[in-house]
Each structure stands twice: as structure tokens, then as C-alpha cells.
Amino acid sequence: AAEPWPENAALYQQLKEEQILLSDNASSLAVQAFLQMCNLPVRVVCRANAEYMSPSGKVPFIHVGNQVVSELGPIVQFVKAKGHSLSDGLDEVQKAEMKAYMELVNNMLLTAELYLQWCHDVTVEEITHPRYGSPYPWPLNRILSYQKQWEVRRKMKAIGWAGKTLDQVLEDVDQCCQALSQRLGTQPYFFNKQPTELDALVFGHLFTILTTQLITDELSEKVKNYSNLTAFCRRIEQQYFEGRDKESSTTVAARSAKRSLLR
Amino acid sequence: MAAPMELSCWGGDWDLPSLHPESLTVMAYAKFSGAPLTVNTIDNSWRAPKGDIPVLISEDIVISQPAKILNFLRKQKYNADYKLSAKQGADTLAYIALLEEKLRPALMHTFWVEAENYCSVTKPWFASRIAFPLSLYLPGKMSREALNRILLTRGGPPLYTLTEVEAQIYRDAKECLNLLSKRLGTSQFYFGDTPTTLDAFVFGFLAPIYKVCFPRVQLQDHLKQLPNLCRFCDDILTCYFRLTVSGHSPAGQDTVDANLQKLTQLVNKESNLIEKMDNNLRKSPQPPPRKLTMLKLSAGGEESSPVNRLSP
């Protein structure tokens, strides 16, 4: 017997306007989209120390009743245990495909976002360092920022991405988008009629890439090349995000304006 | 068409052309697409290739990662994927990402981090194929790199100890094997009747788990419970690599063994039946033995009457 979803469920992420980075914003938006698709209300709470509050060190995390769950994978399982699931209608082969595509997005898109914001020197200097430590006073902001950068660069080196150039990374993003575009085809969602967690994940990443202004527009250009992907993002935004109260929709649009080069 | 291409990679054992997943992937793809590749296995000499293994050398071009090597082969018109639709090509990328994320950590752990496996199998094998004194250093370095990679990519909180990380990666690997098995179903290859890039990658990852004899084999045991994946590996080995144990193709050897077994069973059954019949015969009341010899000795007399009685 599943407990009912409480009214005061909260999703924690970093500060939307000043602090949150591309990859974290993508993950957070994916979870928000997923919960919207399941019709589970959740309010978004922005905290500067969200990353440290999270049980796994990654944002976003949700606080439901007396449980705290972070990251899309565990959240999907948690929601399933509560009795809500988007992928019940899929057969075994389709479920395998869905998991494979989710890994593709994590493997390529998320890693490319991390590369861009932590290993690409210009972006690091001009966007990431100022944003990441912005709620904290000097010198804490620089120390935290460098610490995180060192951590991410170590991971990139271990998986072999440290030696890649930006062009190679963009090519990988292009390949990934091409695969997603071909899989989506002309269908409204990846598994035809009903959205699943894969749709939420893809929406989170692609929408963030499309609406975030970085040093160059090359990343969003790669996504814009595929019209069915932009149409997909627009469709999900209209269906699941503009139906909400006005402030969140204006925030979604405002985010795109605010996400410019900060000094 | 193209200049002769040479591939440097780790050699094989236990019926495999190579023990290294990436080398196996490239070799399998070359066989599937018909690319003429001379394979040089790394041996004790000092001709160590530069860069990560496997390395493809064609004229002056040196290419090192499997994805890049496969791209190069495709550009040289050795394409195993030309029959695939766009969606199937996308599926290929997705499943390869699944293999990398879920199966590779457990594979690396089985080979390089699990202490018993590493000390008794992996280290001696690799050390015997690397020149001294590099053989003292390189296996250790590969082991440390493997552990590092596993911990960095999978070892964050809430998993705090190595045993928890290990438990998680093996769970993920078993789930991945189940997913692969479900996707393969009963077909011979992943996309129909001809093998493609995805088959090369899956084979490259699965075959070492399947064939190499380790002391600690939880992944192999799980794989053996998925008969369609085992059949998939065996098929590729027999059709494309033709490596056999004792001169028979493994499939032939199996049928010979099966036939032998059946024959033995039949013979045993027959002999059991015959024994039973003998026993029955001995136990049942026997008619008195015929005194046929007496017949010849006596011309007539009393014995003739029994003879007359006995003969019809």
C-alpha cells in the first residue's frame, strides 16, 4: 500500500538566477518534468547549499514526507514504489531501449555539459567560477569553485574525456542529438503516445541547452539543427510547464534571458 | 582499395582471439565488415605500440580508440551497418552507451580489481606478454587505473566503502546482461541476420566474461543463465573466428558428445533389459533338461519313451 503523495513535497536545487549551472539545471528540469508528467505536485525550493544537503552530493533532490531522494534514477524508482509510473505500458524490449537511451543521454549529453562548464577554460573563467561560488564571500567562493573543478577534471581524465577538444565534444553532442532525433522521428514522444522518464530526461537537457546563453552558441546550434527535437521541447514546455502558475512559466522564460554572461 | 592495415592488440587465450574487450570489438567488426586486417598480438618484444591498445596503423595514420578505429574502417568502405535504418543506428549508439556505463565497471573489476582474479589470472597473463622490466610495472598500473576509474565514476556518496560500490556495480552489470538478453530474444544477431557494430561491441564485452576462467566468477555464472547470450558468443566465435579446442568445431564436438551420450544410454538400457530377462529366466521354473545325449547311446528301451513324449 503506497502512501499518498504529500502536499508539501519539495524539490531542492541551487539558486536559479545566480548560482545554478548548466548541468545541474538540466538535471533539475528533468526531475521537474518527470514529476509533472506523473501529476505529482512539487514546489521548487532554491538553496545555496543544495548540493551539500543532498544525500548523494548531486542535485536535484526531493523531500517527500520524511524521505530524501536525489537524482532522476532513484527518484523514478521511489515514485514507482509509491504507485506512480510512466513506463508500465512498455514491454520488456522497450524498457531495455528506454534504459539504453537514458544512459546515452547521461553518457554523452551530461558529460559534454560538464566538460563545457568545467574543462573549457574560457567558460570556466567567465561563467562557472563566478556563478558557482556566488552566494559565498571571498575567498570561500574561489576555494569551493576550484575544488569542484579539480574533482570534475579528475573524473573527466579517468573516463578519457580530458584529452578531447571542444570540437570533438561538440561532435559527440551532435551524434547524440542525431540519434535522439532519429529515434523520436515524427512521434510526439519517444514511446509514441505517452511520455516516459526518457522524455523528461531529454527535455531537461535539451531545453536547458537551448535556453542557456554561453560564451558561444555552438552547443545550442547543434541541437537546433534537429527541428523535431526543438518541436519536442516546445511541446513538453507548453503541455507541462505553461499550465502551471504564471511565475514558473515566466521564470522558465526569464531564465533564458538572465542566463547571460555574468561578471 | 586501402593500404594494408595492421592492428596491434592483446592476444587471446581460452578460445578467444583476444582477452581485451576493445581489441575484441575491433577484431569482430573487421571480420563482420570484411576488412583485411593483419593482427599483431603484443608479445614480449620491445615493439610496444604507442597509445592505447588497440592501435590501428595504416600507412602513416595511427588511430587508437575503438570508436575512432571503426569510423576509419567505415570511411574506407568497410561498413557493417549499411543495412541498418536510421532508428537502428540510433539504437546502436544507445546500447553501446548502456554497455559502457553498466557493464564496463564490473568487467574491469572482475579482471583488474578483484584480488584473487587479478593475482592468479590477469597479472601473470599480461605480465607474460609484456617485455621485462615493464612487466613488473604495467599490470599494476592498469589495475590502479581500473580501480581509480571505478571509484571516480561510481563511487560517490551514498556508497562509501569499496564493498558497497562493488555490490552496486555487479547489480548494474547483471541488470545490463538481462536487458541485453531481452533485446536479443531469439534472433541470431541484434539487427536481423547479419552482424553489425552493436554485435561487435556486445561480443567484445561478453566474450571475456564468458570464456576466461577466473576463480571468482559471479558475472560468468549470471551470464551462463542467459542461454541466448552464450549462444550469441559461441556463434560469432565459430562463424567468424573459427577457433576450436581440439580440431572439431565446438558445435560439432557438442553433437558428437551428445550422440555418444545417447548411444551409451541406449546400450546401458539394452544391457539392463538383457540382465533383467536373464534374471527372470533363472528364477522361473525350468523344464527338466532334455536327456538328448542318452538318445544316441541307447537304441531303445525306457529312454525311448521319454524321448517319444518329449518330441512333438
Contacts between the chains, C-beta under 8 A, distances in Angstrom:
chain1	res1	chain2	res2	distance
A	55	B	157	6.8
A	55	B	158	5.4
A	56	B	156	6.2
A	56	B	157	5.3
A	56	B	158	5.5
A	57	B	156	5.7
A	57	B	157	5.3
A	58	B	156	7.6
A	92	B	182	4.6
A	93	B	182	5.9
A	93	B	183	5.7
A	93	B	185	7.3
A	95	B	179	7.8
A	96	B	179	4.0
A	96	B	180	7.6
A	96	B	182	5.3
A	96	B	183	4.8
A	97	B	91	6.6
A	97	B	94	6.9
A	97	B	183	7.4
A	99	B	98	6.5
A	99	B	179	6.2
A	100	B	91	7.3
A	100	B	94	3.9
A	100	B	95	4.8
A	100	B	97	6.7
A	100	B	98	4.2
A	100	B	179	7.4
A	101	B	94	4.5
A	103	B	94	7.0
A	103	B	97	4.5
A	103	B	98	4.5
A	103	B	100	7.8
A	103	B	101	4.7
A	103	B	102	7.0
A	104	B	93	5.9
A	104	B	94	4.3
A	104	B	97	3.9
A	104	B	98	7.6
A	106	B	97	7.7
A	106	B	101	6.9
A	107	B	97	4.2
A	107	B	100	6.3
A	107	B	101	5.8
A	108	B	97	6.8
A	154	B	152	6.1
A	155	B	152	4.9
A	155	B	153	6.6
A	158	B	145	7.9
A	158	B	148	5.8
A	158	B	149	4.4
A	158	B	152	4.5
A	158	B	153	6.6
A	159	B	149	6.9
A	159	B	152	7.9
A	159	B	153	6.4
A	160	B	65	7.7
A	175	B	93	6.8
A	176	B	93	7.2
A	178	B	90	7.4
A	179	B	89	7.2
A	179	B	90	3.7
A	179	B	93	4.5
A	179	B	94	6.5
A	180	B	90	7.1
A	182	B	86	4.1
A	182	B	87	5.4
A	182	B	89	6.7
A	182	B	90	4.3
A	183	B	87	5.9
A	183	B	90	4.5
A	183	B	91	7.2
A	183	B	94	7.6
A	185	B	87	6.9
